[in-house]
Structures are given as C-alpha cells and as structure tokens.
C-alpha cells in the first residue's frame, strides 16, 4: 500500500509506450495515475502482469501510480510486446509522466529497475532473477510536456544515476522467450530526502544466492515499493 505521504506527493503519475496486438498501448496507460480512473486501465495492466505471471513471480499486486515509458533508439517497450535483443544493446530512455495538472511538484526520488526472472529459461529459472539495471533519480514529466519530451528521447537520454549498470537482454539460444520486467519504485514512506540505495552483490539472484529471489527483496531492504511497471519479451534467434 502506498503511504499517504507518497500519495499526496505523487498523486497521479503516468507515461508512454508503443503497441503490439493484445497489449496495452500508451494512450491506454496514460490515465493510470488518475485517482478517478484507476479502475479501468489499472485493472488492464494488472491483468496483463498476472497473465504473464509477473505477478506474483516478480512483484506483488500494487496500485499503479506511474506509467513506465521505455524507449530505445529503434524500439519501444509496451506492456508485453516482443522485441529483438539486437535493438536493446544501449540503455534506454525512461519517462514517467504525471497526468494530474493539479498535483504538487514532487521531489520524491524515483528508481527504475530491470530484472529477468527467466534465467537461463522460464522452464528452468535456476539463475533467476538476473539484475539487468537499477537507475535512480528518474524525473517526473507533466502530461502537458510529454509529447515534446518524447520527441527528444531519441536524441538524448534522461540523466539518471546507475546503481547497477545496464546489461542488455541477452537470452541464451534455445531458451525460449524471456520476460524482461521494468519496475518503477518510490520510497514507501514518501520521504523526499535523498536515498542511499544499496548495490546488489551480484547480478545473478541479485546477490542473494537463492533461486527466484531478486527485485522484491532488494526493494524491501531499501524501503521501496512498486508504483509502476512495464515488460517485454525477448528471445535468441536460435530456438
């Protein structure tokens, strides 16, 4: 449950993405931060996360306050689309859009994390989870400025601080599709103070040495909770 202080600070947050059949498009995700509109697209997002078994494998059920936009130079993450790993080699731009024009400007420190729960494969995830990226200091964007900022994403990346450097998706041959899960995180207590986040001891198992353990445990230890999510599928061309 998002703390009341966080709700007041980040009353409504949302963002963009690109589409694929049977997935949620950017225009559908935008109202996620709306207090009055959370019953529609919020349920659709949670439904997709459950369908992909990201809930409960990676994260628990949460209230989406952010729509997470992930944009590479030649690819865009939508909720559940499939992308070519070759197009994901550089760290993407991240955009978090606040849909509420009346929301007070928030200085809550926002963090993005990327994890793979399907290493080396979804059927045999003995290496999972793999920590692919943690970056903090992701800025909010007002909805009115989203289109303008989006047009600049391909030209410049949002400056964030890497806690764990970006490791591009690289599913091994003959391991099927992997789920790569982006999660937006905010301090559970709503503090606006600067956070000192820990770096996982290793990418495999996020350093915890236990199969299936990773993002959820790390977030809990750092006092963070999930406020938004997005995911893609990717697989090696050799199957």
One Martini backbone bead per residue (centre of mass of N, CA, C, O) as a GRO file, in nm:
protein
  239
    1UNK     BB    1   0.095   0.036   0.024
    2UNK     BB    2   0.068   0.356  -0.023
    3UNK     BB    3   0.165   0.615   0.123
    4UNK     BB    4   0.019   0.912   0.198
    5UNK     BB    5   0.260   1.091   0.129
    6UNK     BB    6   0.295   0.978  -0.159
    7UNK     BB    7   0.013   1.043  -0.266
    8UNK     BB    8   0.049   1.354  -0.237
    9UNK     BB    9   0.311   1.376  -0.416
   10UNK     BB   10   0.204   1.130  -0.644
   11UNK     BB   11  -0.099   1.119  -0.717
   12UNK     BB   12  -0.019   1.123  -1.044
   13UNK     BB   13   0.115   0.875  -1.269
   14UNK     BB   14   0.255   0.870  -1.607
   15UNK     BB   15   0.295   0.735  -1.962
   16UNK     BB   16   0.470   0.565  -2.224
   17UNK     BB   17   0.427   0.373  -2.543
   18UNK     BB   18   0.412   0.076  -2.752
   19UNK     BB   19   0.268  -0.147  -2.981
   20UNK     BB   20   0.073  -0.457  -2.959
   21UNK     BB   21  -0.096  -0.711  -2.981
   22UNK     BB   22  -0.261  -0.752  -2.675
   23UNK     BB   23  -0.176  -0.469  -2.569
   24UNK     BB   24  -0.090  -0.179  -2.392
   25UNK     BB   25  -0.118   0.133  -2.473
   26UNK     BB   26  -0.027   0.451  -2.409
   27UNK     BB   27  -0.317   0.576  -2.411
   28UNK     BB   28  -0.414   0.365  -2.188
   29UNK     BB   29  -0.202   0.433  -1.959
   30UNK     BB   30  -0.221   0.739  -1.875
   31UNK     BB   31  -0.458   0.714  -1.637
   32UNK     BB   32  -0.317   0.566  -1.391
   33UNK     BB   33  -0.283   0.831  -1.201
   34UNK     BB   34  -0.579   0.849  -1.173
   35UNK     BB   35  -0.798   0.843  -0.921
   36UNK     BB   36  -1.071   0.804  -1.101
   37UNK     BB   37  -0.919   0.587  -1.331
   38UNK     BB   38  -0.809   0.305  -1.197
   39UNK     BB   39  -1.027   0.076  -1.281
   40UNK     BB   40  -0.944   0.028  -1.577
   41UNK     BB   41  -0.630   0.029  -1.670
   42UNK     BB   42  -0.527  -0.095  -1.413
   43UNK     BB   43  -0.660  -0.373  -1.454
   44UNK     BB   44  -0.521  -0.430  -1.724
   45UNK     BB   45  -0.233  -0.432  -1.623
   46UNK     BB   46  -0.261  -0.642  -1.400
   47UNK     BB   47  -0.363  -0.861  -1.591
   48UNK     BB   48  -0.101  -0.882  -1.763
   49UNK     BB   49   0.088  -0.952  -1.524
   50UNK     BB   50  -0.064  -1.213  -1.454
   51UNK     BB   51  -0.057  -1.357  -1.726
   52UNK     BB   52   0.275  -1.344  -1.713
   53UNK     BB   53   0.354  -1.399  -1.403
   54UNK     BB   54   0.470  -1.144  -1.254
   55UNK     BB   55   0.216  -1.190  -1.107
   56UNK     BB   56   0.400  -1.318  -0.833
   57UNK     BB   57   0.704  -1.365  -0.914
   58UNK     BB   58   0.818  -1.053  -0.887
   59UNK     BB   59   0.543  -0.916  -0.795
   60UNK     BB   60   0.300  -0.757  -0.644
   61UNK     BB   61   0.026  -0.621  -0.590
   62UNK     BB   62  -0.062  -0.291  -0.723
   63UNK     BB   63  -0.070   0.065  -0.748
   64UNK     BB   64  -0.076   0.255  -1.025
   65UNK     BB   65   0.119   0.573  -1.058
   66UNK     BB   66   0.281   0.467  -1.308
   67UNK     BB   67   0.401   0.511  -1.632
   68UNK     BB   68   0.628   0.316  -1.822
   69UNK     BB   69   0.881   0.451  -2.028
   70UNK     BB   70   1.055   0.270  -2.295
   71UNK     BB   71   1.338   0.394  -2.500
   72UNK     BB   72   1.486   0.322  -2.783
   73UNK     BB   73   1.608   0.389  -3.086
   74UNK     BB   74   1.444   0.101  -3.220
   75UNK     BB   75   1.257   0.087  -2.953
   76UNK     BB   76   0.952  -0.009  -2.762
   77UNK     BB   77   0.796  -0.046  -2.467
   78UNK     BB   78   0.543  -0.259  -2.392
   79UNK     BB   79   0.284  -0.450  -2.273
   80UNK     BB   80   0.413  -0.748  -2.404
   81UNK     BB   81   0.618  -0.714  -2.612
   82UNK     BB   82   0.832  -0.808  -2.887
   83UNK     BB   83   1.193  -0.801  -2.896
   84UNK     BB   84   1.500  -0.732  -3.028
   85UNK     BB   85   1.802  -0.758  -2.876
   86UNK     BB   86   1.969  -0.584  -3.086
   87UNK     BB   87   1.787  -0.313  -2.993
   88UNK     BB   88   1.902  -0.331  -2.662
   89UNK     BB   89   2.213  -0.240  -2.603
   90UNK     BB   90   2.118   0.028  -2.498
   91UNK     BB   91   2.024   0.243  -2.288
   92UNK     BB   92   1.734   0.367  -2.211
   93UNK     BB   93   1.473   0.572  -2.201
   94UNK     BB   94   1.302   0.742  -1.930
   95UNK     BB   95   0.942   0.785  -1.858
   96UNK     BB   96   0.745   0.988  -1.621
   97UNK     BB   97   0.398   1.064  -1.611
   98UNK     BB   98   0.200   1.331  -1.509
   99UNK     BB   99  -0.161   1.361  -1.524
  100UNK     BB  100  -0.175   1.586  -1.293
  101UNK     BB  101  -0.205   1.932  -1.293
  102UNK     BB  102  -0.253   1.954  -0.958
  103UNK     BB  103  -0.001   1.841  -0.881
  104UNK     BB  104   0.253   1.846  -0.690
  105UNK     BB  105   0.574   1.891  -0.682
  106UNK     BB  106   0.800   1.627  -0.687
  107UNK     BB  107   1.090   1.492  -0.478
  108UNK     BB  108   1.071   1.209  -0.523
  109UNK     BB  109   1.262   0.928  -0.549
  110UNK     BB  110   1.314   0.761  -0.851
  111UNK     BB  111   1.309   0.413  -0.967
  112UNK     BB  112   1.470   0.184  -1.193
  113UNK     BB  113   1.407  -0.163  -1.287
  114UNK     BB  114   1.574  -0.467  -1.420
  115UNK     BB  115   1.439  -0.801  -1.478
  116UNK     BB  116   1.513  -1.166  -1.492
  117UNK     BB  117   1.307  -1.465  -1.435
  118UNK     BB  118   1.442  -1.652  -1.704
  119UNK     BB  119   1.708  -1.785  -1.573
  120UNK     BB  120   1.780  -1.939  -1.851
  121UNK     BB  121   1.470  -2.019  -1.810
  122UNK     BB  122   1.139  -2.059  -1.751
  123UNK     BB  123   1.158  -2.371  -1.681
  124UNK     BB  124   1.478  -2.302  -1.571
  125UNK     BB  125   1.528  -2.061  -1.307
  126UNK     BB  126   1.819  -2.092  -1.144
  127UNK     BB  127   1.929  -1.776  -1.194
  128UNK     BB  128   1.712  -1.643  -1.059
  129UNK     BB  129   1.744  -1.340  -1.070
  130UNK     BB  130   1.834  -1.088  -1.308
  131UNK     BB  131   2.026  -0.802  -1.293
  132UNK     BB  132   2.015  -0.532  -1.538
  133UNK     BB  133   1.896  -0.273  -1.368
  134UNK     BB  134   1.978   0.039  -1.186
  135UNK     BB  135   1.802   0.355  -1.157
  136UNK     BB  136   1.823   0.689  -1.037
  137UNK     BB  137   1.654   0.995  -1.076
  138UNK     BB  138   1.378   0.993  -1.202
  139UNK     BB  139   1.179   1.200  -1.380
  140UNK     BB  140   0.916   1.379  -1.401
  141UNK     BB  141   0.626   1.434  -1.624
  142UNK     BB  142   0.415   1.625  -1.759
  143UNK     BB  143   0.161   1.574  -1.972
  144UNK     BB  144   0.200   1.842  -2.142
  145UNK     BB  145   0.522   1.751  -2.198
  146UNK     BB  146   0.541   1.465  -2.328
  147UNK     BB  147   0.559   1.505  -2.638
  148UNK     BB  148   0.813   1.678  -2.640
  149UNK     BB  149   0.996   1.478  -2.492
  150UNK     BB  150   0.958   1.234  -2.677
  151UNK     BB  151   1.096   1.373  -2.931
  152UNK     BB  152   1.388   1.369  -2.761
  153UNK     BB  153   1.473   1.075  -2.685
  154UNK     BB  154   1.646   1.001  -2.950
  155UNK     BB  155   1.870   1.236  -2.875
  156UNK     BB  156   1.830   1.196  -2.552
  157UNK     BB  157   1.910   1.105  -2.231
  158UNK     BB  158   1.820   1.050  -1.931
  159UNK     BB  159   1.948   1.150  -1.632
  160UNK     BB  160   2.101   0.899  -1.435
  161UNK     BB  161   2.172   0.681  -1.162
  162UNK     BB  162   2.374   0.417  -1.134
  163UNK     BB  163   2.371   0.117  -0.948
  164UNK     BB  164   2.325  -0.075  -1.201
  165UNK     BB  165   2.437  -0.144  -1.482
  166UNK     BB  166   2.358  -0.192  -1.799
  167UNK     BB  167   2.215  -0.504  -1.920
  168UNK     BB  168   2.144  -0.651  -2.189
  169UNK     BB  169   1.951  -0.847  -2.342
  170UNK     BB  170   2.060  -1.222  -2.348
  171UNK     BB  171   1.931  -1.477  -2.455
  172UNK     BB  172   1.976  -1.787  -2.487
  173UNK     BB  173   1.979  -2.047  -2.663
  174UNK     BB  174   1.703  -2.241  -2.638
  175UNK     BB  175   1.502  -2.054  -2.408
  176UNK     BB  176   1.315  -1.874  -2.516
  177UNK     BB  177   1.119  -1.661  -2.369
  178UNK     BB  178   1.177  -1.356  -2.205
  179UNK     BB  179   1.125  -1.167  -1.919
  180UNK     BB  180   1.132  -0.807  -1.907
  181UNK     BB  181   1.129  -0.611  -1.606
  182UNK     BB  182   0.987  -0.302  -1.535
  183UNK     BB  183   1.038  -0.096  -1.236
  184UNK     BB  184   0.878   0.133  -1.036
  185UNK     BB  185   1.018   0.326  -0.760
  186UNK     BB  186   0.931   0.417  -0.418
  187UNK     BB  187   0.909   0.545  -0.123
  188UNK     BB  188   0.710   0.418   0.123
  189UNK     BB  189   0.719   0.697   0.315
  190UNK     BB  190   0.754   0.962   0.116
  191UNK     BB  191   1.022   1.070   0.104
  192UNK     BB  192   1.245   1.358   0.003
  193UNK     BB  193   1.492   1.232   0.059
  194UNK     BB  194   1.788   1.114   0.001
  195UNK     BB  195   1.893   0.817  -0.133
  196UNK     BB  196   2.069   0.509  -0.022
  197UNK     BB  197   2.141   0.269  -0.239
  198UNK     BB  198   2.194  -0.051  -0.292
  199UNK     BB  199   2.418  -0.285  -0.425
  200UNK     BB  200   2.422  -0.561  -0.563
  201UNK     BB  201   2.640  -0.832  -0.534
  202UNK     BB  202   2.482  -0.942  -0.792
  203UNK     BB  203   2.306  -1.043  -1.061
  204UNK     BB  204   2.267  -1.309  -0.956
  205UNK     BB  205   2.003  -1.308  -0.745
  206UNK     BB  206   2.096  -1.024  -0.650
  207UNK     BB  207   2.307  -1.171  -0.434
  208UNK     BB  208   2.129  -1.403  -0.261
  209UNK     BB  209   2.154  -1.716  -0.360
  210UNK     BB  210   1.842  -1.749  -0.474
  211UNK     BB  211   1.595  -1.879  -0.627
  212UNK     BB  212   1.374  -1.616  -0.729
  213UNK     BB  213   1.549  -1.387  -0.623
  214UNK     BB  214   1.527  -1.006  -0.590
  215UNK     BB  215   1.363  -0.728  -0.631
  216UNK     BB  216   1.174  -0.752  -0.387
  217UNK     BB  217   1.397  -0.767  -0.170
  218UNK     BB  218   1.556  -0.512  -0.241
  219UNK     BB  219   1.326  -0.310  -0.206
  220UNK     BB  220   1.267  -0.374   0.091
  221UNK     BB  221   1.556  -0.300   0.201
  222UNK     BB  222   1.512   0.010   0.064
  223UNK     BB  223   1.211   0.117   0.103
  224UNK     BB  224   1.045   0.007  -0.148
  225UNK     BB  225   0.786   0.056  -0.401
  226UNK     BB  226   0.549  -0.016  -0.628
  227UNK     BB  227   0.427   0.224  -0.910
  228UNK     BB  228   0.533   0.058  -1.169
  229UNK     BB  229   0.502  -0.107  -1.506
  230UNK     BB  230   0.689  -0.313  -1.742
  231UNK     BB  231   0.714  -0.528  -2.046
  232UNK     BB  232   0.907  -0.781  -2.215
  233UNK     BB  233   1.001  -0.976  -2.491
  234UNK     BB  234   1.281  -1.212  -2.543
  235UNK     BB  235   1.486  -1.382  -2.801
  236UNK     BB  236   1.664  -1.601  -2.944
  237UNK     BB  237   1.706  -1.696  -3.277
  238UNK     BB  238   1.787  -1.968  -3.141
  239UNK     BB  239   1.541  -2.257  -3.126
   0.00000   0.00000   0.00000
